[in-house]
Amino acid sequence: MVEWNFDVKMELPTTGNAYIHRSFLALKSDPLKTRLDLIHKQAHDHVMLVNAYAAYARKLKLDNSRQLKLYDELAQNFTDMISKPAYRAALFETAGTVDEDVLRQFEKEVKDKVKVARLMIAEAKESYDNQLKIQKLKDTIFAVHEQFLKAKKNGAIASYIAAKSVPKSLHCLAMRLVGERIAHPEKYKDEEPKPEFEDPTLYHYAIFSENVIAVSVVVNSVVKNAKEPWKHVFHVVTDRKIVAAMKVWFKMRPATGGAHVEVKAVEDFQFLNPSYVPILRQLESAKSQTRDSENQAENATKDTKYLSMLSHLRFYLPEMYPDLHRIVLLDDDVVVQKDLTDLWNIDLDSKVNGAVETCFGSFHRYSQYLNFSHPLIRENFNPKACAWAYGMNIFDLDAWRREKCTEQYHYWQNLNEDNTLWQLGTLPAGLATFYLKTKTLDKSWHVLGLGYNPSVSMDEITNAAVIHFSGSMKPWLDIAMNQYKELWSKYVDNDMEFVQMCNFGL
């Protein structure tokens, strides 16, 4: 950009009262000098304007080198004109009167160049102003987007912490139950397994959870809606830290209607050890790694969640319950609203898994869960295949054993030790294990999203056999959505003394 530097001995004020004062004095002494001042200011203003538009053009990176060159040449012409010896000697460096003929010639040249400058600016003004507005808008959008991403990340972290932290009420309940066992050990001795636990003619459910109140709600909701509750058997598996509390709960508050509840710890299944179970080896490896940054610490928290053996028990159902032919897997964040016995009568067409599909349009396809840039994934799966949901699944354990699904799960889980086939989670592992082995159930069996979607249709909810609080806003948390909370809380045993003492606020 060419800057106009007037190399004159006398400084000419150009704005405000100083200029008015100078012009008044000039008028008294020499009218031609006042005229020169005005011409000088006009030229100066237009050079500044030309330079400003040139600066805008460069800032906006407009691809118009010819126009930029014209701006630079025009500004240079103004400078060259002032620097002409004839003008300097007769107009700017003279101690006497201004030569009127020279002034007239100087004025003509200035007006010609001002005319050219105005034409150029008139042609570019609308385009430049719009481009500047667009650029400012882009800058604003970028800044807002950055703030949005930051807020979204912070919100996700806060939501994750809120969702995964153990509320004081749940911790209180577990401690009260353990205290009860310590105070009255004779009342809570382990009993011999009931024959119903292995009876394949009954209706069996598997629930894997560390949340006592959530498990009690699942069991309550099943038996209260069952036509023949005494035929329903619940296999609850939990962490060894919680198993005592879970056993005391169901001893103090047995399932109604004669339903049967078996409570075990993961450690009771001796075959689940690191030499057999890939996820246990990966869990040990994850715990042993040094994590020395904030991101690694955050990932470590998520790793613990997804590498939890409790989450992956679902892949060992045939071995955990060798005498059973079918079993229903229920997550601890579901509520059952109807009798489920018809599930056992569904023809699975020799498939292993009965589940509700979750895809619509291009959403929730296999391509969203598995890494199709990896050749093994690309060769074995269809990216457009429809994904399905965990939470309420009916498994044909005989078909499972026949298809060797647990071996398939081990194969894929071993290959994914470095998380190159899919990111952590049980759903991608399930999609790989039960690919082409899943029977689609009617959507009324299982409605999802009550833990994140405020717009789930109430008609869908009312007609659903099972509603699922999938998402972070679990019904036992303060962040739960109020419009759905009653659907869960009505199955909470509020008469239980420890529930009242622990102030669940339901």
Salt bridges, closest charged atoms under 4 A:
ASP37 OD2 - ARG22 NH2 3.73
ASP45 OD2 - LYS41 NZ 2.84
ASP45 OD1 - HIS44 ND1 3.67
ASP72 OD2 - ARG58 NH2 2.98
GLU93 OE2 - ARG88 NH2 3.19
GLU100 OE2 - ARG104 NH2 3.48
ASP101 OD1 - ARG104 NH1 2.96
GLU107 OE1 - ARG35 NH2 2.61
GLU107 OE2 - LYS111 NZ 3.51
GLU109 OE2 - LYS84 NZ 3.04
GLU109 OE1 - LYS113 NZ 3.83
ASP112 OD2 - LYS108 NZ 3.33
ASP129 OD2 - LYS125 NZ 3.52
GLU180 OE2 - LYS187 NZ 3.73
GLU186 OE2 - HIS184 ND1 3.98
ASP190 OD1 - ARG181 NH2 3.99
ASP190 OD1 - LYS247 NZ 3.26
GLU191 OE2 - LYS251 NZ 2.39
GLU228 OE1 - LYS231 NZ 3.25
ASP239 OD2 - LYS241 NZ 2.91
GLU262 OE1 - HIS235 ND1 2.61
GLU262 OE2 - LYS264 NZ 3.83
GLU267 OE2 - ARG240 NE 3.93
GLU298 OE2 - LYS302 NZ 3.43
ASP303 OD2 - ARG291 NH2 3.41
ASP331 OD1 - ARG314 NH2 3.69
ASP331 OD2 - HIS468 NE2 3.76
ASP333 OD1 - HIS468 NE2 2.83
ASP333 OD2 - LYS474 NZ 2.47
ASP349 OD2 - LYS439 NZ 2.66
ASP398 OD2 - HIS325 ND1 3.04
ASP398 OD1 - ARG401 NH1 3.04
ASP493 OD2 - ARG253 NE 2.60
